[in-house]
Amino acid sequence: MIVKIALLFIIGVGFQSTLLDASFGRSGYGSSHHECCKYQNEAECDCRIYCIFCDQNASYHSYYDVAKDVCTFHYHGLARIENANQHNDIIHYIKERNLDDESCIENHGFWIGLDDRDVEGHFVWESDTVKDGYCYEDGSDYNCWARNEPNNNVKENADDGQDCGQLWFKKGGKCDDEYCDFRPKGAICEIRVPHCDFDAYEFPDVLGVDTLPYCGSV
């Protein structure tokens, strides 16, 4: 049975906490779990925790911005995918947990930190806010796109087209450009773990970090 995703209420953080609770989870999900996993590169200098959430509440707009705000406030932002190993590990974990099923993501996608809202056709990853304690990889050259994507389809939004990035499980979890506020999606948040020290790392929204599974193999 798929663990349905809602978010933990963090006492004392006001509106953002309420947004965190309410903005993910279609009616009836009623769970208080995260689906989180650890990623570690071969050099053991780039480690992250990915937390994966099922569909947003359709009442909270704009969909991409709500996901970005939640991930930025409670984590280190929407996920950045900077190489094939990261990408494959995330896809492996999602499929292993059946989180690509329509009961989790009715519209087949998870928001990631990728958009071209500043310059049409120039997709960039979210700014990295944590730079100490790990090796940095520039993901600008990694091609995560599904075939024939991005295509900036304008059928549902003639003014802006498709400006926001998702992992699209109609195409096996490859990257795709999507309308930023047309369909609710799941989201993938990330946490950077300095020095890959999972045992000592503490983060309020992720309990039992040292016992989390790895997203793929190490």
C-alpha positions as CSV (number, residue, x, y, z in Angstrom):
1,M,0.0,0.0,0.0
2,I,1.3,3.4,-1.0
3,V,2.1,5.7,2.0
4,K,0.1,8.8,1.3
5,I,2.0,12.0,1.9
6,A,1.0,14.9,4.1
7,L,3.4,17.1,6.1
8,L,4.2,17.4,9.7
9,F,2.9,20.4,11.6
10,I,5.8,22.3,13.0
11,I,4.7,24.3,16.1
12,G,5.5,28.0,16.1
13,V,6.2,28.7,12.4
14,G,2.8,30.3,11.8
15,F,1.4,30.7,8.2
16,Q,4.2,28.7,6.6
17,S,3.6,25.7,8.8
18,T,-0.2,25.9,8.0
19,L,0.8,26.0,4.3
20,L,3.0,23.0,4.7
21,D,0.2,21.0,6.3
22,A,-2.5,22.0,3.9
23,S,-0.8,22.4,0.5
24,F,0.1,18.7,-0.1
25,G,-2.3,15.8,0.0
26,R,-5.6,15.3,-1.9
27,S,-8.7,14.8,0.1
28,G,-8.6,11.6,2.0
29,Y,-4.9,11.1,2.2
30,G,-4.8,11.7,6.0
31,S,-1.2,10.6,6.6
32,S,1.6,12.3,8.6
33,H,4.5,10.6,6.8
34,H,7.3,11.8,4.5
35,E,8.9,9.5,2.0
36,C,12.5,10.4,2.3
37,C,15.8,8.8,1.2
38,K,19.5,9.5,1.2
39,Y,21.8,10.1,-1.8
40,Q,25.6,9.8,-1.7
41,N,27.9,10.2,-4.6
42,E,30.9,7.9,-5.2
43,A,33.4,10.5,-3.8
44,E,31.3,10.7,-0.6
45,C,31.4,14.5,-0.8
46,D,27.9,15.2,-2.1
47,C,25.1,13.9,0.1
48,R,21.5,14.9,0.2
49,I,18.2,13.9,1.6
50,Y,15.3,13.8,-0.9
51,C,11.8,14.1,0.5
52,I,9.0,13.2,-1.9
53,F,5.4,14.3,-1.6
54,C,2.3,13.2,-3.4
55,D,-0.1,15.5,-5.1
56,Q,-0.7,19.0,-3.9
57,N,-4.1,20.2,-2.6
58,A,-5.7,21.7,-5.8
59,S,-7.0,24.7,-3.8
60,Y,-3.5,26.2,-3.2
61,H,-2.2,28.3,-6.1
62,S,0.1,28.8,-7.9
63,Y,1.1,25.2,-7.8
64,Y,4.8,25.5,-8.6
65,D,5.3,28.5,-6.4
66,V,3.6,26.8,-3.4
67,A,5.8,23.8,-3.8
68,K,8.9,26.0,-4.1
69,D,7.9,28.0,-1.0
70,V,7.3,24.9,1.1
71,C,10.5,23.2,0.1
72,T,12.6,26.4,0.6
73,F,11.1,27.2,4.0
74,H,11.3,23.8,5.5
75,Y,14.2,22.2,3.5
76,H,16.9,23.6,1.1
77,G,14.6,24.0,-1.9
78,L,13.1,21.9,-4.7
79,A,15.4,19.2,-5.9
80,R,18.3,20.0,-8.2
81,I,19.3,17.1,-10.4
82,E,23.0,17.6,-11.4
83,N,24.0,14.2,-12.8
84,A,22.7,10.9,-14.0
85,N,23.4,9.1,-10.7
86,Q,21.2,11.4,-8.8
87,H,18.5,11.2,-11.4
88,N,18.5,7.4,-11.5
89,D,18.6,7.0,-7.8
90,I,15.5,9.3,-7.4
91,I,13.6,7.4,-10.1
92,H,14.6,4.1,-8.5
93,Y,13.3,5.1,-5.1
94,I,10.0,6.5,-6.5
95,K,9.3,3.4,-8.5
96,E,10.4,1.1,-5.7
97,R,7.8,2.7,-3.4
98,N,5.2,2.9,-6.2
99,L,5.1,6.7,-5.8
100,D,4.7,6.9,-9.6
101,D,1.3,5.4,-9.3
102,E,-1.8,7.6,-10.0
103,S,-2.9,7.2,-6.4
104,C,0.1,9.4,-5.5
105,I,0.5,11.6,-8.5
106,E,-2.7,11.7,-10.5
107,N,-1.1,14.1,-13.1
108,H,2.1,11.9,-13.4
109,G,4.6,14.4,-12.2
110,F,6.8,15.8,-9.3
111,W,7.9,19.5,-9.3
112,I,11.7,20.0,-9.3
113,G,13.7,23.2,-9.0
114,L,14.0,23.9,-12.7
115,D,12.3,26.7,-14.7
116,D,12.7,29.2,-17.6
117,R,10.6,32.0,-16.2
118,D,13.3,34.6,-16.5
119,V,14.4,33.8,-20.1
120,E,12.2,31.7,-22.3
121,G,13.9,28.6,-23.4
122,H,16.8,28.9,-20.9
123,F,16.0,26.5,-18.1
124,V,18.0,27.0,-14.9
125,W,18.2,25.2,-11.6
126,E,17.2,26.9,-8.4
127,S,20.0,28.9,-6.7
128,D,22.0,26.7,-4.3
129,T,21.8,28.1,-0.8
130,V,24.1,25.6,0.9
131,K,27.7,25.6,-0.4
132,D,29.8,24.5,2.5
133,G,30.7,20.9,3.3
134,Y,30.2,19.1,0.0
135,C,31.6,19.1,-3.5
136,Y,29.6,21.2,-5.9
137,E,28.6,20.0,-9.3
138,D,27.3,22.4,-11.9
139,G,24.2,20.7,-13.4
140,S,23.8,23.1,-16.3
141,D,25.2,20.5,-18.8
142,Y,23.3,17.4,-17.6
143,N,20.5,16.6,-20.0
144,C,17.6,15.1,-18.0
145,W,15.0,15.9,-20.6
146,A,12.4,13.5,-22.0
147,R,12.5,13.0,-25.8
148,N,11.2,16.1,-27.6
149,E,11.2,18.2,-24.4
150,P,11.1,21.0,-23.4
151,N,8.5,22.0,-26.0
152,N,6.8,25.0,-24.4
153,N,3.3,23.8,-25.2
154,V,1.0,26.8,-25.2
155,K,-2.4,25.1,-25.5
156,E,-3.5,25.8,-22.0
157,N,-1.5,29.1,-21.5
158,A,-0.9,31.1,-24.6
159,D,0.9,33.9,-22.8
160,D,3.5,31.9,-20.8
161,G,3.4,28.4,-22.1
162,Q,5.2,25.7,-20.0
163,D,7.9,27.3,-17.8
164,C,8.2,25.0,-14.8
165,G,10.1,21.7,-14.5
166,Q,8.8,18.3,-13.4
167,L,9.9,14.7,-13.3
168,W,7.3,13.3,-15.6
169,F,6.4,9.6,-15.1
170,K,4.6,9.3,-18.3
171,K,8.1,9.4,-19.7
172,G,9.8,7.3,-17.1
173,G,10.7,10.1,-14.7
174,K,12.6,12.3,-17.3
175,C,12.4,16.0,-17.1
176,D,9.6,17.9,-18.7
177,D,8.4,21.5,-18.9
178,E,4.9,22.0,-17.5
179,Y,2.4,24.8,-16.9
180,C,3.3,26.4,-13.6
181,D,-0.3,26.6,-12.3
182,F,-2.6,24.3,-14.4
183,R,-2.3,20.9,-12.7
184,P,-1.4,20.1,-9.1
185,K,1.7,17.9,-8.8
186,G,3.8,16.1,-6.2
187,A,7.1,17.7,-5.3
188,I,10.6,16.6,-4.4
189,C,12.4,18.7,-1.8
190,E,16.1,18.3,-1.0
191,I,18.4,18.8,2.0
192,R,22.1,19.2,1.6
193,V,24.1,17.2,4.2
194,P,27.5,18.9,5.0
195,H,30.5,16.5,4.9
196,C,28.1,13.6,4.2
197,D,27.7,13.2,8.0
198,F,24.3,11.6,8.1
199,D,24.7,10.2,11.6
200,A,25.3,13.6,13.1
201,Y,22.9,15.5,10.9
202,E,19.6,16.7,12.4
203,F,16.8,18.3,10.5
204,P,13.4,19.0,12.2
205,D,11.2,17.7,9.4
206,V,13.1,14.5,8.8
207,L,13.1,12.1,11.8
208,G,15.6,9.3,12.1
209,V,18.0,10.5,9.4
210,D,20.6,7.9,10.3
211,T,18.1,5.1,9.5
212,L,16.8,6.4,6.3
213,P,17.2,4.1,3.3
214,Y,19.4,5.2,0.4
215,C,17.6,6.2,-2.7
216,G,19.6,3.8,-4.8
217,S,22.7,1.6,-4.2
218,V,25.8,3.1,-2.6
